Amino acid sequence: MFWYFEVLRKYADFTGRARRKEYWMYTLFTIFVVIGLSIVDEVAGLNKATDGLSPLSTLYSLAVLIPGLAVIVRRLHDIGKSGWWLLIMLIPLIGSLVLLVFMVREGDRGANKYGPDPKSSEGMDVVSDDQVW
């Protein structure tokens, strides 16, 4: 849940980097919500009134479109790619596969031109040079 709200908190932030965990947890939660809303639409009979469209899941998808694009761009930044690589999705089948490979790749270690390593601030207690024990 934390990663989902973290992406929403950075609603339209296309700068910086996003870890694999941030991207995939957001994506997984979004898929579950869309499936759940589609089931609610079906049970409530809303699909019949809208010619098979699932209105609740469609509204939700539109609401999270910008944060979804932003987290993809930040994920591309984490592997050292420009956000413009997102347009590769426009190539049928091949583009989606290439983007999937990008999304599962481990991010660059250390800082790159898009910002510091998002993993470096997590994990074990990091002792800075100015701390005295």
Disulfide bonds with the S-S distance in Angstrom:
none
